[in-house]
Amino acid sequence: MTSAATHDPVAAGDARVHSDVMSDSGRGSYYWCLRHHRVETEADKCPAKFVLGPYPSAADAENALERVQERNEAWEAEDARWTGEDR
């Protein structure tokens, strides 16, 4: 009998990695910069720690902070419901 590891490509060290960059990577990506308070693209984007996104359009990126606020409010309401604080 053979062990399962001998038939497992990962265990045998034969795992293949696809390293090609996605063909649409970076195209149509817009970010909201928290440092400059503006929409940025891949071409002029600040480091990741300063941006929200990517978003599919400049308008979506421009509304990023409103979306963050809406999601935070929804999560806080769900937390209150979960803990019974909303009664």
PyMOL commands that place a pseudoatom at each C-alpha (Angstrom):
pseudoatom trace, name=CA, resn=MET, resi=1, chain=A, elem=C, hetatm=0, pos=[0.000, 0.000, 0.000]
pseudoatom trace, name=CA, resn=THR, resi=2, chain=A, elem=C, hetatm=0, pos=[1.097, 3.555, -0.644]
pseudoatom trace, name=CA, resn=SER, resi=3, chain=A, elem=C, hetatm=0, pos=[0.420, 6.547, 1.543]
pseudoatom trace, name=CA, resn=ALA, resi=4, chain=A, elem=C, hetatm=0, pos=[-1.916, 9.355, 0.469]
pseudoatom trace, name=CA, resn=ALA, resi=5, chain=A, elem=C, hetatm=0, pos=[1.047, 11.756, 0.530]
pseudoatom trace, name=CA, resn=THR, resi=6, chain=A, elem=C, hetatm=0, pos=[2.645, 10.003, -2.430]
pseudoatom trace, name=CA, resn=HIS, resi=7, chain=A, elem=C, hetatm=0, pos=[-0.370, 10.900, -4.567]
pseudoatom trace, name=CA, resn=ASP, resi=8, chain=A, elem=C, hetatm=0, pos=[-0.710, 14.454, -3.243]
pseudoatom trace, name=CA, resn=PRO, resi=9, chain=A, elem=C, hetatm=0, pos=[1.108, 16.864, -5.596]
pseudoatom trace, name=CA, resn=VAL, resi=10, chain=A, elem=C, hetatm=0, pos=[1.527, 19.457, -2.837]
pseudoatom trace, name=CA, resn=ALA, resi=11, chain=A, elem=C, hetatm=0, pos=[3.020, 16.946, -0.424]
pseudoatom trace, name=CA, resn=ALA, resi=12, chain=A, elem=C, hetatm=0, pos=[5.252, 15.638, -3.210]
pseudoatom trace, name=CA, resn=GLY, resi=13, chain=A, elem=C, hetatm=0, pos=[6.447, 19.155, -4.010]
pseudoatom trace, name=CA, resn=ASP, resi=14, chain=A, elem=C, hetatm=0, pos=[4.916, 19.177, -7.498]
pseudoatom trace, name=CA, resn=ALA, resi=15, chain=A, elem=C, hetatm=0, pos=[2.452, 22.002, -6.954]
pseudoatom trace, name=CA, resn=ARG, resi=16, chain=A, elem=C, hetatm=0, pos=[2.375, 24.396, -9.887]
pseudoatom trace, name=CA, resn=VAL, resi=17, chain=A, elem=C, hetatm=0, pos=[1.918, 28.109, -9.354]
pseudoatom trace, name=CA, resn=HIS, resi=18, chain=A, elem=C, hetatm=0, pos=[0.323, 30.350, -11.943]
pseudoatom trace, name=CA, resn=SER, resi=19, chain=A, elem=C, hetatm=0, pos=[2.408, 33.505, -11.886]
pseudoatom trace, name=CA, resn=ASP, resi=20, chain=A, elem=C, hetatm=0, pos=[1.016, 35.445, -14.852]
pseudoatom trace, name=CA, resn=VAL, resi=21, chain=A, elem=C, hetatm=0, pos=[-0.368, 38.864, -14.009]
pseudoatom trace, name=CA, resn=MET, resi=22, chain=A, elem=C, hetatm=0, pos=[-4.104, 39.111, -14.581]
pseudoatom trace, name=CA, resn=SER, resi=23, chain=A, elem=C, hetatm=0, pos=[-4.744, 40.717, -17.941]
pseudoatom trace, name=CA, resn=ASP, resi=24, chain=A, elem=C, hetatm=0, pos=[-7.083, 43.395, -16.564]
pseudoatom trace, name=CA, resn=SER, resi=25, chain=A, elem=C, hetatm=0, pos=[-5.053, 44.093, -13.449]
pseudoatom trace, name=CA, resn=GLY, resi=26, chain=A, elem=C, hetatm=0, pos=[-5.150, 47.778, -12.576]
pseudoatom trace, name=CA, resn=ARG, resi=27, chain=A, elem=C, hetatm=0, pos=[-7.414, 48.875, -15.427]
pseudoatom trace, name=CA, resn=GLY, resi=28, chain=A, elem=C, hetatm=0, pos=[-10.484, 50.773, -14.351]
pseudoatom trace, name=CA, resn=SER, resi=29, chain=A, elem=C, hetatm=0, pos=[-9.348, 50.886, -10.740]
pseudoatom trace, name=CA, resn=TYR, resi=30, chain=A, elem=C, hetatm=0, pos=[-9.976, 54.026, -8.750]
pseudoatom trace, name=CA, resn=TYR, resi=31, chain=A, elem=C, hetatm=0, pos=[-9.043, 54.742, -5.145]
pseudoatom trace, name=CA, resn=TRP, resi=32, chain=A, elem=C, hetatm=0, pos=[-9.997, 57.298, -2.521]
pseudoatom trace, name=CA, resn=CYS, resi=33, chain=A, elem=C, hetatm=0, pos=[-6.882, 58.783, -0.930]
pseudoatom trace, name=CA, resn=LEU, resi=34, chain=A, elem=C, hetatm=0, pos=[-7.350, 59.472, 2.767]
pseudoatom trace, name=CA, resn=ARG, resi=35, chain=A, elem=C, hetatm=0, pos=[-4.274, 61.685, 2.822]
pseudoatom trace, name=CA, resn=HIS, resi=36, chain=A, elem=C, hetatm=0, pos=[-5.083, 63.943, -0.134]
pseudoatom trace, name=CA, resn=HIS, resi=37, chain=A, elem=C, hetatm=0, pos=[-8.911, 63.639, -0.074]
pseudoatom trace, name=CA, resn=ARG, resi=38, chain=A, elem=C, hetatm=0, pos=[-9.106, 62.901, -3.789]
pseudoatom trace, name=CA, resn=VAL, resi=39, chain=A, elem=C, hetatm=0, pos=[-9.698, 60.125, -6.309]
pseudoatom trace, name=CA, resn=GLU, resi=40, chain=A, elem=C, hetatm=0, pos=[-6.516, 58.452, -7.505]
pseudoatom trace, name=CA, resn=THR, resi=41, chain=A, elem=C, hetatm=0, pos=[-5.738, 55.834, -10.155]
pseudoatom trace, name=CA, resn=GLU, resi=42, chain=A, elem=C, hetatm=0, pos=[-3.066, 53.142, -10.379]
pseudoatom trace, name=CA, resn=ALA, resi=43, chain=A, elem=C, hetatm=0, pos=[-0.848, 55.688, -12.143]
pseudoatom trace, name=CA, resn=ASP, resi=44, chain=A, elem=C, hetatm=0, pos=[-0.856, 58.170, -9.244]
pseudoatom trace, name=CA, resn=LYS, resi=45, chain=A, elem=C, hetatm=0, pos=[-1.968, 56.105, -6.240]
pseudoatom trace, name=CA, resn=CYS, resi=46, chain=A, elem=C, hetatm=0, pos=[-0.538, 56.687, -2.779]
pseudoatom trace, name=CA, resn=PRO, resi=47, chain=A, elem=C, hetatm=0, pos=[0.646, 53.660, -0.763]
pseudoatom trace, name=CA, resn=ALA, resi=48, chain=A, elem=C, hetatm=0, pos=[-2.086, 51.165, 0.187]
pseudoatom trace, name=CA, resn=LYS, resi=49, chain=A, elem=C, hetatm=0, pos=[-2.188, 52.314, 3.820]
pseudoatom trace, name=CA, resn=PHE, resi=50, chain=A, elem=C, hetatm=0, pos=[-3.548, 55.681, 2.632]
pseudoatom trace, name=CA, resn=VAL, resi=51, chain=A, elem=C, hetatm=0, pos=[-6.214, 54.552, 0.152]
pseudoatom trace, name=CA, resn=LEU, resi=52, chain=A, elem=C, hetatm=0, pos=[-9.610, 52.863, 0.053]
pseudoatom trace, name=CA, resn=GLY, resi=53, chain=A, elem=C, hetatm=0, pos=[-10.436, 50.714, -2.930]
pseudoatom trace, name=CA, resn=PRO, resi=54, chain=A, elem=C, hetatm=0, pos=[-10.168, 49.709, -5.637]
pseudoatom trace, name=CA, resn=TYR, resi=55, chain=A, elem=C, hetatm=0, pos=[-13.521, 50.880, -6.966]
pseudoatom trace, name=CA, resn=PRO, resi=56, chain=A, elem=C, hetatm=0, pos=[-14.814, 50.365, -10.510]
pseudoatom trace, name=CA, resn=SER, resi=57, chain=A, elem=C, hetatm=0, pos=[-15.440, 54.063, -11.149]
pseudoatom trace, name=CA, resn=ALA, resi=58, chain=A, elem=C, hetatm=0, pos=[-14.205, 57.456, -10.028]
pseudoatom trace, name=CA, resn=ALA, resi=59, chain=A, elem=C, hetatm=0, pos=[-17.688, 58.228, -8.684]
pseudoatom trace, name=CA, resn=ASP, resi=60, chain=A, elem=C, hetatm=0, pos=[-17.637, 55.085, -6.520]
pseudoatom trace, name=CA, resn=ALA, resi=61, chain=A, elem=C, hetatm=0, pos=[-14.212, 56.042, -5.174]
pseudoatom trace, name=CA, resn=GLU, resi=62, chain=A, elem=C, hetatm=0, pos=[-15.416, 59.571, -4.465]
pseudoatom trace, name=CA, resn=ASN, resi=63, chain=A, elem=C, hetatm=0, pos=[-18.264, 58.142, -2.364]
pseudoatom trace, name=CA, resn=ALA, resi=64, chain=A, elem=C, hetatm=0, pos=[-16.010, 55.733, -0.453]
pseudoatom trace, name=CA, resn=LEU, resi=65, chain=A, elem=C, hetatm=0, pos=[-16.280, 57.501, 2.908]
pseudoatom trace, name=CA, resn=GLU, resi=66, chain=A, elem=C, hetatm=0, pos=[-20.086, 57.497, 2.742]
pseudoatom trace, name=CA, resn=ARG, resi=67, chain=A, elem=C, hetatm=0, pos=[-20.033, 53.763, 2.029]
pseudoatom trace, name=CA, resn=VAL, resi=68, chain=A, elem=C, hetatm=0, pos=[-17.669, 53.216, 4.964]
pseudoatom trace, name=CA, resn=GLN, resi=69, chain=A, elem=C, hetatm=0, pos=[-20.002, 55.176, 7.260]
pseudoatom trace, name=CA, resn=GLU, resi=70, chain=A, elem=C, hetatm=0, pos=[-23.069, 53.247, 6.051]
pseudoatom trace, name=CA, resn=ARG, resi=71, chain=A, elem=C, hetatm=0, pos=[-21.337, 49.900, 6.583]
pseudoatom trace, name=CA, resn=ASN, resi=72, chain=A, elem=C, hetatm=0, pos=[-20.086, 50.901, 10.035]
pseudoatom trace, name=CA, resn=GLU, resi=73, chain=A, elem=C, hetatm=0, pos=[-23.599, 51.940, 11.063]
pseudoatom trace, name=CA, resn=ALA, resi=74, chain=A, elem=C, hetatm=0, pos=[-25.018, 48.655, 9.768]
pseudoatom trace, name=CA, resn=TRP, resi=75, chain=A, elem=C, hetatm=0, pos=[-22.362, 46.642, 11.617]
pseudoatom trace, name=CA, resn=GLU, resi=76, chain=A, elem=C, hetatm=0, pos=[-22.936, 48.599, 14.838]
pseudoatom trace, name=CA, resn=ALA, resi=77, chain=A, elem=C, hetatm=0, pos=[-26.694, 47.978, 14.560]
pseudoatom trace, name=CA, resn=GLU, resi=78, chain=A, elem=C, hetatm=0, pos=[-26.047, 44.275, 13.995]
pseudoatom trace, name=CA, resn=ASP, resi=79, chain=A, elem=C, hetatm=0, pos=[-23.682, 44.168, 16.989]
pseudoatom trace, name=CA, resn=ALA, resi=80, chain=A, elem=C, hetatm=0, pos=[-26.338, 45.874, 19.139]
pseudoatom trace, name=CA, resn=ARG, resi=81, chain=A, elem=C, hetatm=0, pos=[-28.961, 43.400, 17.931]
pseudoatom trace, name=CA, resn=TRP, resi=82, chain=A, elem=C, hetatm=0, pos=[-26.616, 40.473, 18.599]
pseudoatom trace, name=CA, resn=THR, resi=83, chain=A, elem=C, hetatm=0, pos=[-25.813, 41.592, 22.157]
pseudoatom trace, name=CA, resn=GLY, resi=84, chain=A, elem=C, hetatm=0, pos=[-29.384, 42.634, 22.939]
pseudoatom trace, name=CA, resn=GLU, resi=85, chain=A, elem=C, hetatm=0, pos=[-28.520, 46.328, 23.367]
pseudoatom trace, name=CA, resn=ASP, resi=86, chain=A, elem=C, hetatm=0, pos=[-31.099, 47.390, 20.793]
pseudoatom trace, name=CA, resn=ARG, resi=87, chain=A, elem=C, hetatm=0, pos=[-34.083, 46.633, 23.053]
for i in range(1, 87): cmd.bond("trace and resi %d" % i, "trace and resi %d" % (i + 1))
show_as sticks, trace
zoom trace
